[in-house]
Amino acid sequence: MIHSHSIPRPSRGSRGLVLVALLAATGAAEAQDRPSPTKNECRRTPSLSEGPALGFGRIVAAGRTAFIKDGLAQNGCPDASAECRERAYLVAGDPVILGERRGGYVCASYRGAKGDLARTGWIPADAVTTEPPPPVAPGDWLGTWSQAEGQIRIKPGDKPGTLSVTGDATWGLGDPERVKRGGVNMGEISGTVTAAGDGASFAMGEKDTLPVTKGGEYDCKVWLRRLGPWLVVEDNLACGGMNVTFRGVYRREP
């Protein structure tokens, strides 16, 4: 489980979504090396449409494995110095989503089983082992999935082998002043998809669900991936009002 004395998260209200920019690929793959972003950035949720394929892993180091700051938070990071060490940490057995590698560090994302706390950051590469993601059966998609300011519901579709995906998200629900003045923006998604293993995607056409590749420039497009205990979601920022996004790492509600 994640422990943190660092960044407070807004309360969820009725539902919610942590604004994050998500993950690339729909197949299981180990984290890969590639050129690092400016300042060794690692603070976003993994993306499903660009960057290295995501991998799945588990913390194996004894004791606490602290997240490590990137160069935007502290010049010269990540490295092993105390100045680069975050207060939030993981412990042995915690599952993680693995992104790009940079030297002796790997960009990892974690979402706990309780609350809306999600975290992405560098961790030492030797503190984690890569595992094949668990196989995904059609029934593994079903349920109500939530993150801060976002909820997605997946049910069997009308046609055999399809999934009905609906969801809603907000921006600003965690800000009481914005709620008071009616400044919360909202968005909705709806589509019928056929999952390909652990991945699925769709575009919202004017009348019907379309393949992402057939969607127009301004159509809402959504990518989904089941990875470990999570549903990882990315959109093209065209699925609602200003700043609304479904991007994030979701946990299934009990």
Backbone bond lengths (Angstrom), bond angles and torsions (degrees), N, CA, C in turn:
res aa  C-N    CA-C-N  psi(-1)  N-CA   C-N-CA  omega(-1)  CA-C   N-CA-C  phi
1 M - - - 1.455 - - 1.506 110.08 -
2 I 1.337 116.59 155.18 1.456 120.09 179.65 1.508 109.64 -86.79
3 H 1.314 115.44 141.16 1.444 122.48 174.29 1.511 106.32 -120.59
4 S 1.304 117.05 138.63 1.458 118.39 -177.29 1.504 110.58 -151.12
5 H 1.323 114.37 137.30 1.456 120.57 171.20 1.515 108.33 -117.08
6 S 1.331 114.99 19.80 1.456 118.44 -170.04 1.514 112.78 -102.42
7 I 1.330 117.71 -106.49 1.447 121.58 -165.45 1.511 111.07 -79.41
8 P 1.351 120.33 119.54 1.459 120.49 175.20 1.513 110.66 -70.49
9 R 1.308 116.19 145.09 1.452 121.36 179.61 1.521 109.85 -105.81
10 P 1.343 118.83 145.88 1.457 120.53 176.71 1.522 110.18 -65.92
11 S 1.341 116.70 148.58 1.452 119.90 176.10 1.514 109.53 -67.38
12 R 1.313 116.04 152.03 1.436 121.25 -169.76 1.520 113.24 -78.54
13 G 1.318 118.10 -26.68 1.440 118.44 -172.02 1.522 108.41 69.71
14 S 1.329 116.93 -136.06 1.458 120.01 179.33 1.504 111.87 -78.11
15 R 1.325 120.05 -36.93 1.451 123.55 173.00 1.493 108.99 -158.69
16 G 1.313 117.17 171.91 1.422 113.99 -174.98 1.494 117.04 -166.70
17 L 1.356 112.21 176.62 1.474 119.43 -174.44 1.504 110.95 -155.92
18 V 1.321 118.27 123.52 1.458 122.46 172.72 1.515 106.40 -80.94
19 L 1.338 118.09 123.19 1.460 119.76 -177.09 1.512 109.53 -71.02
20 V 1.316 116.28 119.10 1.456 121.78 -177.42 1.509 109.95 -147.69
21 A 1.290 116.65 155.76 1.452 120.86 177.87 1.507 109.18 -105.80
22 L 1.306 122.89 116.12 1.468 131.77 -159.56 1.517 118.99 -87.88
23 L 1.285 119.22 -156.19 1.445 132.36 -153.38 1.514 119.99 -107.36
24 A 1.351 118.79 153.80 1.468 120.97 -177.90 1.503 112.52 -110.66
25 A 1.326 116.17 136.19 1.463 124.38 169.62 1.503 112.07 103.25
26 T 1.330 116.69 151.38 1.450 121.96 177.84 1.511 112.10 -118.77
27 G 1.287 119.83 9.46 1.459 122.65 176.60 1.497 110.10 -112.88
28 A 1.323 116.48 159.68 1.449 120.34 176.45 1.514 108.58 -75.81
29 A 1.338 115.81 133.41 1.462 119.13 -179.75 1.504 109.23 -156.98
30 E 1.303 116.72 153.08 1.440 121.12 176.15 1.517 109.22 -77.93
31 A 1.349 115.19 155.17 1.460 119.43 177.16 1.512 109.77 -60.96
32 Q 1.327 116.10 147.56 1.446 121.41 -174.72 1.522 110.25 -125.30
33 D 1.355 115.55 156.70 1.446 120.71 172.25 1.515 109.60 -80.85
34 R 1.301 117.17 142.94 1.455 122.42 171.33 1.522 107.64 -159.64
35 P 1.333 118.84 166.51 1.456 119.65 179.90 1.520 110.77 -56.47
36 S 1.318 116.67 136.73 1.453 121.27 -175.28 1.520 111.25 -81.10
37 P 1.346 117.34 147.62 1.451 119.69 174.23 1.527 110.84 -62.95
38 T 1.305 115.37 170.19 1.457 121.09 177.06 1.521 109.86 -54.27
39 K 1.321 115.62 135.93 1.467 121.90 178.07 1.522 112.76 60.40
40 N 1.351 117.40 26.04 1.462 120.78 177.43 1.520 112.37 53.49
41 E 1.304 115.83 44.00 1.459 120.31 -173.27 1.522 111.86 -65.12
42 C 1.317 115.65 132.51 1.472 123.14 172.41 1.517 106.62 -152.27
43 R 1.295 116.31 86.24 1.460 120.00 -179.62 1.518 112.10 -148.22
44 R 1.322 117.35 6.64 1.455 120.35 -179.97 1.515 110.65 -107.56
45 T 1.332 114.80 157.00 1.453 118.65 171.47 1.521 107.67 -65.66
46 P 1.330 119.08 146.53 1.460 120.94 -177.19 1.525 112.55 -58.69
47 S 1.332 116.87 152.48 1.465 122.83 -176.98 1.522 110.98 -104.47
48 L 1.326 115.64 142.52 1.466 120.09 179.98 1.517 112.46 -96.16
49 S 1.317 117.89 -2.22 1.454 119.65 -174.60 1.523 113.89 -120.62
50 E 1.322 117.99 -5.27 1.460 120.01 178.30 1.525 109.50 -155.00
51 G 1.309 116.45 164.21 1.461 120.07 179.01 1.511 112.25 85.52
52 P 1.336 117.19 -173.81 1.464 120.73 -178.06 1.520 111.53 -70.68
53 A 1.329 115.60 153.96 1.458 119.96 175.13 1.519 109.64 -61.22
54 L 1.324 115.80 142.06 1.453 119.88 -178.97 1.519 110.86 -77.82
55 G 1.301 114.88 146.91 1.446 120.54 173.99 1.514 110.72 -117.61
56 F 1.311 115.49 175.33 1.458 121.91 179.57 1.520 107.48 -125.83
57 G 1.316 117.10 138.54 1.457 119.91 -179.21 1.513 112.11 -151.16
58 R 1.346 114.22 -177.29 1.457 119.92 -178.78 1.527 108.50 -145.54
59 I 1.331 116.14 139.84 1.460 120.92 178.96 1.526 109.21 -67.46
60 V 1.341 116.11 130.81 1.467 120.75 -179.76 1.525 111.94 -119.57
61 A 1.321 118.35 -11.67 1.461 120.80 -178.97 1.522 110.77 -70.54
62 A 1.330 115.87 144.03 1.464 120.45 176.52 1.528 109.73 -73.16
63 G 1.306 115.69 156.42 1.462 119.60 177.10 1.516 111.83 72.94
64 R 1.329 114.77 -147.57 1.460 120.92 -176.53 1.519 110.89 -98.64
65 T 1.330 115.73 132.64 1.463 121.24 172.49 1.518 107.06 -106.95
66 A 1.325 116.22 102.54 1.460 120.79 -176.31 1.527 110.84 -77.23
67 F 1.313 116.59 144.93 1.457 120.83 167.61 1.529 108.13 -67.73
68 I 1.333 115.37 149.93 1.456 121.69 -176.92 1.528 109.15 -115.56
69 K 1.316 117.05 135.77 1.464 121.49 -179.51 1.523 111.21 -64.59
70 D 1.337 115.11 152.98 1.460 119.35 171.27 1.519 109.64 -95.66
71 G 1.333 115.85 179.98 1.445 120.00 -175.45 1.510 114.92 -69.50
72 L 1.338 117.93 -17.33 1.454 120.28 175.01 1.521 111.55 -73.40
73 A 1.326 115.81 -34.63 1.458 120.09 179.43 1.527 112.13 -82.17
74 Q 1.330 117.17 -33.27 1.469 121.91 -178.14 1.518 108.11 -151.57
75 N 1.307 117.19 120.24 1.450 121.39 -178.78 1.531 111.19 -56.04
76 G 1.340 116.78 132.72 1.455 121.38 178.55 1.512 115.10 92.26
77 C 1.325 118.23 -11.01 1.461 121.23 179.36 1.529 109.75 -83.35
78 P 1.350 118.07 154.07 1.464 126.33 9.03 1.527 112.79 -86.24
79 D 1.307 115.91 143.53 1.460 122.53 167.47 1.522 108.13 -155.97
80 A 1.329 116.67 -176.24 1.466 120.60 -172.12 1.525 113.52 -86.91
81 S 1.322 118.29 4.86 1.465 120.45 -177.19 1.521 111.54 -71.03
82 A 1.323 115.39 157.95 1.460 120.26 178.46 1.525 111.36 -63.53
83 E 1.345 116.46 -30.68 1.467 120.23 -179.14 1.521 112.28 -64.57
84 C 1.333 116.95 -26.77 1.468 121.01 -177.99 1.523 112.78 -90.09
85 R 1.318 117.20 -9.15 1.463 119.46 -174.23 1.525 110.77 -82.40
86 E 1.356 115.90 129.15 1.459 121.00 175.80 1.529 109.93 -81.28
87 R 1.313 115.62 165.00 1.464 119.41 176.91 1.525 111.43 -83.97
88 A 1.328 117.85 -23.17 1.465 121.70 177.47 1.524 109.73 -77.39
89 Y 1.315 117.43 142.11 1.458 120.62 -177.68 1.519 111.64 -149.25
90 L 1.332 114.94 163.70 1.456 123.65 175.48 1.520 108.86 -113.05
91 V 1.337 115.90 167.65 1.460 120.49 178.70 1.526 108.93 -129.96
92 A 1.338 115.56 166.22 1.467 121.32 -177.02 1.527 110.80 -53.99
93 G 1.334 115.12 135.00 1.451 121.70 179.19 1.517 114.19 97.71
94 D 1.337 118.14 -16.52 1.464 119.99 -179.85 1.527 110.36 -66.04
95 P 1.338 118.50 131.66 1.467 120.75 175.56 1.525 109.73 -79.72
96 V 1.328 117.13 149.29 1.459 121.35 179.94 1.525 110.20 -142.99
97 I 1.329 115.44 151.82 1.461 122.73 170.33 1.517 106.72 -91.30
98 L 1.324 116.62 131.40 1.462 120.79 -174.93 1.519 110.52 -109.85
99 G 1.327 115.32 130.75 1.454 121.65 177.72 1.517 110.94 -110.80
100 E 1.319 115.90 -132.35 1.459 120.02 -175.12 1.523 112.62 -75.81
101 R 1.329 115.86 157.59 1.459 122.63 175.20 1.517 109.83 -106.68
102 R 1.326 115.15 148.66 1.464 121.73 176.49 1.521 107.35 -142.64
103 G 1.327 115.57 104.05 1.458 118.41 -176.98 1.511 110.15 61.95
104 G 1.328 116.97 -125.30 1.454 121.37 -178.89 1.512 113.48 -93.18
105 Y 1.347 117.63 20.14 1.459 121.06 -176.34 1.520 110.49 -128.47
106 V 1.320 115.31 153.58 1.451 121.44 177.37 1.521 108.14 -129.98
107 C 1.326 116.15 139.99 1.461 121.71 178.72 1.527 108.14 -79.03
108 A 1.324 117.11 121.32 1.466 121.70 -172.68 1.519 110.50 -128.56
109 S 1.339 115.65 147.43 1.460 122.16 176.88 1.514 109.36 -123.68
110 Y 1.329 115.71 143.36 1.465 121.55 -178.08 1.528 108.66 -142.14
111 R 1.321 115.27 142.02 1.463 121.69 174.54 1.511 108.02 -136.14
112 G 1.332 116.35 122.00 1.453 121.08 -176.53 1.517 113.01 -73.86
113 A 1.318 115.84 168.33 1.464 121.54 -177.65 1.522 111.71 -77.97
114 K 1.327 117.59 -18.45 1.459 120.98 -178.03 1.521 109.53 -122.13
115 G 1.323 115.31 145.28 1.456 119.92 176.98 1.514 112.85 72.19
116 D 1.323 115.26 -173.67 1.454 121.75 -176.17 1.513 112.77 -104.18
117 L 1.325 118.22 7.71 1.454 120.89 -175.05 1.525 110.92 -67.91
118 A 1.311 116.40 122.08 1.459 122.89 174.85 1.520 107.07 -129.91
119 R 1.334 116.71 150.25 1.452 119.35 -176.58 1.513 110.55 -146.95
120 T 1.331 116.59 137.37 1.453 123.50 172.80 1.511 108.43 -128.22
121 G 1.340 117.15 133.70 1.455 120.39 178.91 1.516 111.16 -176.39
122 W 1.323 116.10 172.18 1.459 121.02 176.55 1.520 110.57 -71.07
123 I 1.335 115.89 142.43 1.459 121.63 168.57 1.528 107.01 -135.30
124 P 1.344 117.87 155.56 1.469 119.04 177.31 1.522 110.59 -60.74
125 A 1.334 116.70 132.26 1.464 120.70 -176.28 1.521 111.96 -63.91
126 D 1.333 117.50 -30.30 1.461 118.72 -178.69 1.526 112.85 -79.80
127 A 1.339 117.33 -0.14 1.461 120.51 177.77 1.516 112.31 -90.96
128 V 1.346 117.05 -5.30 1.457 120.74 -174.55 1.518 109.74 -131.87
129 T 1.321 116.20 147.62 1.462 120.87 173.42 1.525 108.67 -115.19
130 T 1.321 116.41 143.23 1.466 120.51 179.21 1.517 109.33 -84.45
131 E 1.308 115.97 140.00 1.453 122.12 178.49 1.526 109.16 -130.14
132 P 1.331 117.94 150.14 1.458 118.60 170.64 1.525 108.75 -64.51
133 P 1.327 118.57 133.18 1.469 118.75 177.05 1.522 110.03 -60.53
134 P 1.324 118.06 147.18 1.464 119.92 176.75 1.524 110.29 -57.77
135 P 1.332 118.07 144.45 1.471 120.09 177.71 1.525 110.76 -61.39
136 V 1.325 115.96 149.23 1.465 121.76 -176.32 1.525 109.59 -113.18
137 A 1.318 116.16 114.19 1.467 122.08 174.52 1.525 108.77 -90.01
138 P 1.346 117.91 160.05 1.472 119.52 -179.98 1.523 113.60 -52.08
139 G 1.329 116.97 -38.69 1.461 119.30 -179.02 1.505 114.34 -69.42
140 D 1.334 117.07 -17.57 1.462 120.35 -179.78 1.520 112.94 -70.56
141 W 1.324 117.29 -13.26 1.460 121.19 177.34 1.523 111.90 -81.81
142 L 1.318 116.86 -25.57 1.458 120.69 -167.06 1.519 112.63 -72.22
143 G 1.331 115.31 146.59 1.452 119.97 176.20 1.519 111.85 133.34
144 T 1.313 114.31 -177.54 1.458 122.27 175.93 1.513 108.14 -105.69
145 W 1.317 116.51 122.88 1.462 123.67 -174.47 1.531 109.24 -113.76
146 S 1.322 116.89 134.71 1.461 119.71 -174.06 1.514 112.39 -134.07
147 Q 1.326 114.49 150.86 1.456 123.79 164.57 1.525 105.93 -145.17
148 A 1.317 117.99 178.60 1.451 119.77 -178.74 1.520 109.89 -60.40
149 E 1.275 117.63 126.08 1.467 125.99 179.60 1.520 114.24 62.24
150 G 1.326 117.70 25.79 1.460 119.48 176.12 1.521 112.40 -154.97
151 Q 1.308 116.85 142.03 1.465 121.89 176.07 1.529 108.53 -143.69
152 I 1.325 115.77 135.03 1.461 122.23 179.37 1.528 108.21 -127.79
153 R 1.327 115.48 133.39 1.456 121.33 -179.01 1.527 108.55 -116.01
154 I 1.322 116.41 128.67 1.465 121.45 -178.97 1.520 108.82 -123.03
155 K 1.347 115.05 123.62 1.459 122.24 -178.57 1.532 108.89 -130.14
156 P 1.338 117.71 164.08 1.465 118.62 173.26 1.522 110.43 -60.17
157 G 1.341 117.03 137.88 1.455 120.74 177.65 1.516 111.96 -77.32
158 D 1.328 116.93 172.81 1.458 121.09 -179.95 1.525 111.77 -66.32
159 K 1.323 116.84 -33.54 1.458 120.82 178.86 1.526 109.77 -94.55
160 P 1.341 118.20 141.88 1.467 120.65 179.84 1.533 111.26 -54.84
161 G 1.314 115.89 138.02 1.454 121.07 176.97 1.513 114.84 84.01
162 T 1.334 118.03 1.19 1.463 120.09 179.92 1.525 110.71 -107.97
163 L 1.321 114.67 162.26 1.459 122.92 178.49 1.521 108.97 -122.93
164 S 1.313 116.31 136.45 1.457 122.56 173.42 1.522 108.67 -96.36
165 V 1.320 116.26 120.57 1.473 121.95 -176.19 1.520 108.81 -115.40
166 T 1.326 117.40 121.50 1.454 122.02 173.88 1.522 108.35 -132.17
167 G 1.312 116.21 154.19 1.450 118.44 -179.77 1.512 112.36 -167.26
168 D 1.305 115.34 163.20 1.455 120.89 174.12 1.521 108.93 -142.06
169 A 1.304 115.35 149.62 1.458 121.83 -178.58 1.523 108.94 -143.44
170 T 1.313 115.27 157.42 1.459 120.96 178.07 1.517 109.27 -133.16
171 W 1.306 114.75 163.77 1.462 121.52 169.70 1.518 107.57 -131.09
172 G 1.342 116.30 122.18 1.458 121.40 177.93 1.501 115.08 103.41
173 L 1.345 118.32 1.26 1.460 120.33 -177.53 1.521 112.29 -66.00
174 G 1.332 117.51 -24.80 1.457 120.14 179.97 1.508 114.15 -83.53
175 D 1.332 117.93 0.44 1.467 123.03 -179.77 1.518 108.91 -106.00
176 P 1.351 118.64 104.26 1.468 120.91 -176.55 1.525 113.21 -56.16
177 E 1.330 117.22 -36.57 1.460 119.84 -179.97 1.526 111.22 -66.94
178 R 1.323 116.22 -40.26 1.467 119.88 178.32 1.529 110.24 -66.65
179 V 1.335 116.36 -40.50 1.463 120.09 177.11 1.527 109.91 -61.39
180 K 1.331 116.16 -42.61 1.466 121.33 -177.23 1.521 111.90 -62.01
181 R 1.321 117.07 -39.08 1.467 119.66 -177.65 1.534 112.84 -93.42
182 G 1.332 117.32 7.57 1.450 120.93 176.88 1.511 113.66 72.62
183 G 1.337 116.73 32.39 1.460 120.95 -176.36 1.515 114.29 -99.96
184 V 1.344 118.18 19.28 1.455 121.85 179.22 1.531 109.26 -84.48
185 N 1.327 117.31 126.58 1.466 121.83 177.34 1.520 110.08 -94.51
186 M 1.329 116.87 150.64 1.464 121.27 -173.61 1.522 111.53 -132.46
187 G 1.323 115.04 159.01 1.451 121.21 176.52 1.515 110.26 -150.95
188 E 1.346 116.17 158.22 1.451 121.94 179.31 1.519 109.90 -138.15
189 I 1.327 116.43 150.51 1.456 121.72 172.18 1.518 108.71 -130.05
190 S 1.330 115.97 152.02 1.458 121.67 177.22 1.517 108.36 -159.19
191 G 1.318 116.30 130.31 1.454 119.65 179.30 1.512 111.39 -168.47
192 T 1.325 116.04 162.36 1.462 123.10 174.81 1.513 107.79 -117.76
193 V 1.340 116.64 125.40 1.460 120.75 -173.97 1.520 110.67 -131.02
194 T 1.318 115.39 160.52 1.456 122.73 168.49 1.517 106.91 -112.99
195 A 1.321 116.87 114.39 1.460 120.26 -177.39 1.521 110.63 -70.56
196 A 1.318 115.69 142.98 1.465 121.95 173.24 1.523 107.03 -108.93
197 G 1.322 116.70 89.13 1.458 120.22 -176.53 1.513 110.83 67.33
198 D 1.343 116.39 -115.86 1.463 119.86 -176.96 1.519 112.80 -96.49
199 G 1.341 118.91 8.45 1.452 120.95 -176.48 1.518 113.11 -129.26
200 A 1.320 115.73 152.98 1.456 122.68 175.56 1.520 108.35 -157.06
201 S 1.325 116.11 155.61 1.460 120.15 178.08 1.519 109.15 -157.46
202 F 1.330 116.17 158.94 1.462 120.46 176.61 1.519 109.69 -163.17
203 A 1.322 114.25 162.22 1.461 122.31 171.46 1.524 107.96 -121.17
204 M 1.322 116.04 147.14 1.454 120.96 179.38 1.522 108.89 -94.98
205 G 1.340 116.38 100.64 1.448 120.77 175.71 1.523 110.78 -77.52
206 E 1.323 117.17 179.91 1.463 120.49 -178.62 1.524 111.74 -64.57
207 K 1.344 116.84 -33.18 1.459 119.89 -177.03 1.521 112.97 -122.29
208 D 1.334 117.46 -33.28 1.461 120.18 -172.12 1.523 110.79 -132.95
209 T 1.327 114.06 165.48 1.458 120.62 169.94 1.526 108.99 -71.40
210 L 1.315 116.70 135.63 1.458 122.29 -179.31 1.515 110.13 -121.71
211 P 1.348 118.26 155.49 1.462 119.43 167.39 1.529 109.20 -61.00
212 V 1.321 116.68 148.16 1.464 120.49 -179.41 1.524 111.20 -53.06
213 T 1.332 116.40 -39.33 1.464 120.18 -176.93 1.526 112.68 -69.17
214 K 1.331 117.03 -17.13 1.462 120.99 179.87 1.529 112.05 -98.09
215 G 1.327 117.87 -7.51 1.452 120.68 -179.42 1.518 112.01 -69.94
216 G 1.324 116.09 149.26 1.448 121.50 178.28 1.517 112.17 -75.55
217 E 1.306 115.86 171.63 1.471 121.69 -176.57 1.520 111.91 -58.45
218 Y 1.331 117.07 -35.16 1.457 120.64 -175.10 1.532 112.76 -106.77
219 D 1.329 117.07 6.33 1.461 119.75 175.99 1.522 110.46 -73.96
220 C 1.324 116.04 146.88 1.464 121.00 173.05 1.526 109.28 -67.53
221 K 1.337 116.63 128.35 1.462 122.30 178.93 1.526 109.01 -124.04
222 V 1.331 115.01 137.86 1.461 120.62 -173.67 1.522 109.79 -133.85
223 W 1.341 115.91 134.24 1.468 122.74 173.87 1.519 107.68 -118.19
224 L 1.348 116.75 138.12 1.458 121.74 -179.98 1.526 109.66 -131.15
225 R 1.318 116.20 146.09 1.459 120.50 173.79 1.523 109.73 -145.49
226 R 1.309 115.64 132.16 1.469 121.32 172.29 1.513 107.26 -89.30
227 L 1.318 115.89 120.56 1.456 121.34 -176.62 1.519 108.81 -139.42
228 G 1.332 116.54 111.80 1.461 119.60 -175.87 1.522 109.84 60.17
229 P 1.343 118.05 -133.81 1.463 120.11 -179.85 1.520 113.55 -82.63
230 W 1.321 117.68 2.95 1.458 120.84 -169.47 1.524 113.78 -111.59
231 L 1.312 114.24 160.49 1.454 123.79 164.96 1.527 106.15 -111.85
232 V 1.331 116.48 116.75 1.456 121.50 179.26 1.519 108.17 -98.62
233 V 1.310 116.48 132.32 1.462 121.30 -173.23 1.523 109.77 -130.18
234 E 1.322 114.83 140.93 1.460 121.21 172.36 1.521 108.27 -136.13
235 D 1.315 116.20 146.57 1.458 120.19 172.33 1.523 109.00 -132.65
236 N 1.325 115.88 179.04 1.468 120.62 -177.95 1.526 112.19 -101.35
237 L 1.347 116.03 20.62 1.467 122.98 177.86 1.531 111.70 62.79
238 A 1.334 116.71 27.15 1.464 121.19 178.86 1.525 110.96 -124.78
239 C 1.333 116.69 28.45 1.468 121.00 -173.48 1.521 112.67 -113.89
240 G 1.327 117.25 23.69 1.452 119.53 179.55 1.509 111.70 170.47
241 G 1.331 115.53 -163.20 1.452 121.59 -179.58 1.517 112.40 -70.02
242 M 1.315 115.73 178.42 1.456 121.51 -177.70 1.529 111.52 -55.04
243 N 1.326 115.27 131.47 1.480 124.76 178.12 1.524 113.92 73.48
244 V 1.322 118.97 -2.27 1.467 120.56 179.06 1.526 109.13 -77.99
245 T 1.312 116.51 133.54 1.459 121.55 175.21 1.515 110.03 -148.60
246 F 1.332 115.27 149.63 1.458 121.44 174.75 1.525 111.46 -94.23
247 R 1.308 118.09 0.78 1.455 121.43 -177.31 1.522 111.47 -60.73
248 G 1.321 116.10 137.98 1.445 119.10 177.60 1.508 113.21 156.34
249 V 1.325 114.91 -179.92 1.464 123.76 177.00 1.526 106.93 -110.12
250 Y 1.333 116.40 115.81 1.456 122.36 -174.02 1.522 111.31 -104.19
251 R 1.337 115.21 146.76 1.464 121.17 171.20 1.525 108.87 -110.95
252 R 1.346 115.31 147.63 1.461 120.23 179.59 1.530 108.95 -75.85
253 E 1.321 115.73 133.67 1.457 120.04 177.09 1.528 110.24 -73.69
254 P 1.329 117.59 147.37 1.471 120.58 178.91 1.523 111.39 -60.10
